Amino acid sequence: MSVSRWAALKALAAQPISLRQAFSDDPARASRYNLTACGIMLDYSKNLITTQSWQALQQLAAQSPLQQQLQAMLAGAKINHTEQRAVWHMMLRKSEVSGLTLDGEDIGSQILSCRQKMTALVNQLHQGEYKGYSGKAITDLIWVGIGGSLLGPQMAVEALTPYHCSPVKLHFAGNIDGAVVSDIVKQLDPATTLVVVASKSFGTEETKQNALAIRQWFRQHGADDSTIARHFWATSSNIKAAAEFGIVPEHILPMWDWVGGRYSLWSAIGLPLALMIGNSHFTQFLAGAEAMDQHFINAPQAENLPLTLALLGIWYINGFGCQAHALLPYSHYLRLLPSYVQQLDMESNGKSIAVNGEALAMATAPVIWGDAGTNGQHAYHQLLHQSALTVPADFILPLAVAHNLDDNHQRLAAHCFAQTQALMQGKTTAEATAECLAAGMTAQQAAELAPHKVSPGNKPSNTLLLPALSPYYLGALIAMYEHKVFCQGVLWGLNSFDQWGVELGKQLSGPIYQALSGGDISALDSSTQTLIQHFMRQN
């Protein structure tokens, strides 16, 4: 996209708009800037947009190669061009996969086979039919993974807590910090513990190290190779490495090159979710995502929910220079959603190089952060309301809940809606002064305190209302954010599906590990040498 179009976007953003005045002038504003897809309602009326600026953003999308890239992705073209890979995660949630082929391979049969294997394992575990080496039923499962192999299932399992129906307890081991595995295994019995190692390459350092530590724990309790083979599963594309570790081929669930880690929740990486909520609910989870896929593919541009969110994000990043975006779920069970979307968005689009290898002329992904409401209101909402920063925010609220504390839920909803209203309208000096006087202050006292109570308002937000936090609507919500990220990547002209930026730190950690083990440190910079020396003195 030409530099002039980004300059035009900035020029439009420089034209002042008062949201208070916009709502006063247009009683229909809320209904005009409102969409519903797959049951999820988006109110985007509290954004700094006018008819003119919104038309300009729509034109930006219309003149982009978005439709061409979408069709290329669906056709299996290698749109992840730096790794020469197709991007086919949407195929994993299709209800009908027969006939799907890619590069001559029968992908449909592979997906179906994986689903059947997952279903059988979940049924065995639920029914107590999967026995450990001592003949006792499995009571605990340790899921070993990191990044996309951990954040997705962990978030989804937490989000759907009211649907948990598994007799098997689930434990996530991600961080290489030894405290993680140590704390997990001390409460378990290896005779009734199953381990699943999730790693596409079966070489990710954190995952491999944690898997080795757990295998050693088994050995310390007298386990032999046959025990390891019975108690360990994997999801990986590197069958050779998994076999060398001691995992038998029939215990390996597939991973494919055409699925990136942060888009893999719909594959065998979703096994922890299927385990906890059951196979039928996992099918509903996939169905919600597929429904959002169909909306994204088929909805007209002006009615397309993921595209609308993408354009609003671009408006603030490239028009206003905003560098952050807050994700604020008003649901205790969605408290891990910001962490999940951090990887989805920042690892996908946190880049400065275009698909042609040249430097991009504009900023890309925002810093994603947030937490569950109302906790955040007593922490960082102060910054949202009164700082000079503009931080666009997504407020997410499920309408129906699993508990019967109706008054709590009404108060939660009231806080959610009040926060978006407060961000939009703020509090003027006159209003703050009147408030102080009404509280019995003198005119001088009111004049002194009022400036500290003023909120500038005009802070943008989206509100997303889910009918319920069910498997179906969670699937649709996650797919919505996936498609938003895809749209923004295309509009910026970058590859959303590689992540070369994470490689350098991994590469440098090897020599530093050797140095920490007594190797030569002379080639390292003085700061790193000092840190290594200090670490070694203490250890």
Disulfide bonds with the S-S distance in Angstrom:
none
